Each structure stands twice: as C-alpha cells, then as structure tokens.
C-alpha cells in the first residue's frame, strides 16, 4: 500500500511537471497562418510563403497546401514580413506584421496575375573608356586603304579619316591670305 501511494505520487508529479513544461513552450511563441487565393478567389496550391523576422533576418519558408492554406508555427515574438510568390502571379509582400506571445496572426493573401515580362540580355561588352591618356589611336587595315577612292596614296592623308584627327596645316593657314597673295601677284 505504501508502494502504491509513492508510485501514484510519482506519476502525478511527472504528469504535472510535463504539463508545465509543455505550457511554457507553447506560451513563448506565436503563429502566422492564412490562405492564398487568385483573383477569382480560387485557392493557390504550391505557393511559397516566406516569413522573415525583420530585426534578426531569420527566414522561414512554408508552402501552401491544396486548399491554399499555409501555417508557420513556433515563431518568436517580433515584427515579420510575409511575402508570397507563385509562378504566373505577382509577388505580394505584407510588412510590419507584429506577432506577440501566444498570438495567431491571420494574413490572407490575394495574388494578382503577372503581366508578360520580357528579359533583354546584352552580350556585347561595353568599350573601355581610357582615362589615363588624352589622345586617340586607331589602326587602318590595308583593305580599308585599297577600297578608298583617294588618288594620293600618302599615309598621312589616311590619318585624316580617323575620328578626332584634323588637318593642322589647314587650320593654321589663313584662308583669306591665299587669295590676296594671288591677286597681288597678278594684279
């Protein structure tokens, strides 16, 4: 009889302690749940729901079930951001979701259809702008010289074809001086 009383007290103590431990674990967290639907109100299955603790950067990813429902349990009390993504729909973000101890926050998300997105990829590399030197340089190929309709084959004439090159003799000469010299000689 004494053994039975001790055994009963021991069993009751274990149940009482385990119940208290369970109650403490449940009371230190909160949950976020909700339903994800499309514009017609139908459930969206397989949508990724990312619940992010904005202060700590901790993320939890859950996926909606066949009924479009999601459930993120055991979250620490904090401010969260809930974002929902699914192919063919625009991503939706709900910011500043405050979760307190023992609270269940319900956030239902209505996804909008995504528009057609075009992705343009440019594979050509941009030319490098040289900032070290203040002059231009270029190379003229032989084929380029042969194909030009220039009677003189002087290599200095071909330099005038490059961008940024000008004829310094033409700029330095006074254009009015030549006609006056010709008139003075014959005049």
C-alpha positions in Angstrom: 0.0 0.0 0.0 2.9 2.4 0.8 4.4 1.5 -2.6 1.2 2.3 -4.4 1.0 5.7 -2.8 4.6 6.5 -3.7 4.0 5.3 -7.3 0.8 7.4 -7.6 2.5 10.5 -6.3 5.5 9.9 -8.7 3.2 9.5 -11.7 1.2 12.6 -10.7 4.4 14.6 -10.3 5.7 13.6 -13.7 2.4 14.5 -15.4 2.3 17.8 -13.6 5.9 18.7 -14.5 5.5 17.7 -18.1 2.3 19.7 -18.4 4.0 22.8 -17.1 7.0 22.3 -19.4 4.6 22.0 -22.4 2.7 25.1 -21.3 5.9 27.1 -21.1 7.0 26.0 -24.6 3.7 26.9 -26.2 3.4 30.3 -24.5 6.8 31.6 -25.8 5.9 31.7 -29.4 3.3 32.7 -31.9 1.9 31.5 -35.3 1.2 33.1 -38.6 -1.3 31.5 -40.9 -3.6 32.3 -43.8 -5.0 31.4 -47.2 -3.6 32.3 -50.6 -6.1 32.9 -53.4 -6.0 34.1 -57.0 -8.1 37.0 -58.5 -11.1 34.6 -59.0 -11.0 33.5 -55.3 -9.7 30.0 -56.0 -7.0 28.6 -53.8 -3.4 28.7 -55.0 -1.6 25.5 -54.1 2.2 25.3 -54.0 2.8 29.0 -53.4 6.0 29.8 -51.5 5.3 31.9 -48.3 8.4 33.4 -46.8 8.1 34.7 -43.3 11.0 36.9 -42.3 11.9 38.3 -38.9 12.9 41.8 -39.9 15.0 42.5 -36.8 17.1 39.3 -37.0 16.8 38.4 -40.6 15.6 34.8 -39.8 13.5 33.4 -42.6 11.1 30.5 -42.7 9.6 29.2 -45.9 6.3 27.3 -46.0 4.3 26.1 -49.0 0.6 26.3 -49.3 -1.4 23.1 -49.4 -4.1 22.0 -51.8 -6.6 24.4 -50.1 -4.2 27.3 -50.5 -3.6 27.4 -46.7 -0.2 28.0 -45.0 0.8 27.7 -41.4 4.1 29.0 -39.8 4.2 27.8 -36.2 6.6 28.4 -33.3 7.7 31.9 -34.4 9.4 34.1 -31.8 7.6 37.3 -30.9 8.8 40.0 -33.3 7.9 42.1 -36.3 7.7 40.0 -39.5 7.4 40.5 -43.2 5.3 37.9 -45.1 5.9 37.5 -48.9 4.1 35.2 -51.2 5.4 34.0 -54.6 4.0 31.7 -57.2 4.7 31.3 -61.0 2.3 33.4 -63.1 1.4 35.8 -60.3 2.9 39.0 -58.9 4.7 38.7 -55.6 2.8 40.1 -52.7 4.5 41.4 -49.5 2.9 42.3 -46.2 5.2 44.3 -44.0 5.2 45.2 -40.3 3.3 42.1 -39.1 3.6 42.3 -35.3 3.5 38.8 -33.6 3.1 38.6 -29.8 3.5 35.7 -27.4 0.7 33.1 -27.9 -0.9 35.0 -30.8 -2.1 33.6 -34.1 -2.0 36.2 -36.8 -4.1 35.5 -39.9 -2.9 37.0 -43.1 -4.9 36.1 -46.2 -3.2 37.0 -49.5 -4.9 37.7 -52.8 -2.4 37.3 -55.7 -2.7 39.3 -58.9 -1.9 37.9 -62.3 1.6 38.8 -63.6 2.0 40.7 -66.8 4.1 39.5 -69.6 7.7 40.2 -68.8 10.4 40.5 -71.4 14.0 39.9 -70.5 16.7 41.5 -72.7 20.2 40.3 -72.4 23.0 42.2 -74.0 26.1 40.1 -74.5 28.3 42.7 -76.1 30.9 44.2 -73.8 31.0 47.9 -73.4 34.1 49.7 -74.7 36.5 50.7 -72.1 37.0 54.4 -71.7 40.6 55.2 -71.3 41.2 57.9 -68.6 45.0 57.6 -68.4 45.9 59.2 -71.7 44.3 62.2 -73.5 44.9 61.1 -77.1 43.3 58.8 -79.7 44.8 55.9 -81.5 43.4 53.6 -84.2 44.6 51.1 -86.8 43.8 51.2 -90.5 43.8 47.9 -92.4 45.2 47.5 -95.9 41.8 46.6 -97.3 40.4 49.8 -95.9 43.1 51.8 -97.8 42.7 49.9 -101.1 38.9 50.4 -101.1 39.0 54.2 -100.6 38.6 56.4 -103.7 41.7 58.6 -102.9 44.1 59.4 -105.7 47.1 60.1 -103.4 48.3 57.1 -101.5 50.0 59.2 -98.9 49.7 57.5 -95.5 49.2 60.9 -93.8 46.1 61.5 -95.9 44.5 58.4 -94.4 45.1 59.6 -90.9 42.5 62.3 -91.6 39.8 59.6 -91.8 40.1 58.7 -88.1 37.8 60.3 -85.5 39.3 63.2 -83.7 42.0 63.9 -86.3 42.1 67.3 -88.1 44.5 68.8 -90.7 46.6 71.2 -88.7 48.0 72.9 -91.9 44.5 73.8 -93.0 43.7 75.2 -89.5 46.9 77.1 -89.2 46.7 78.7 -92.7 44.8 81.9 -93.1 42.2 81.3 -95.7 42.0 84.9 -96.7 45.8 85.2 -97.2 46.0 82.9 -100.2 43.5 84.7 -102.5 45.1 88.1 -101.6 48.6 86.8 -102.5 47.3 85.5 -105.8 45.7 88.9 -106.6 48.8 90.7 -105.6 51.0 88.6 -107.9 48.7 89.1 -110.9 47.3 92.4 -110.0 
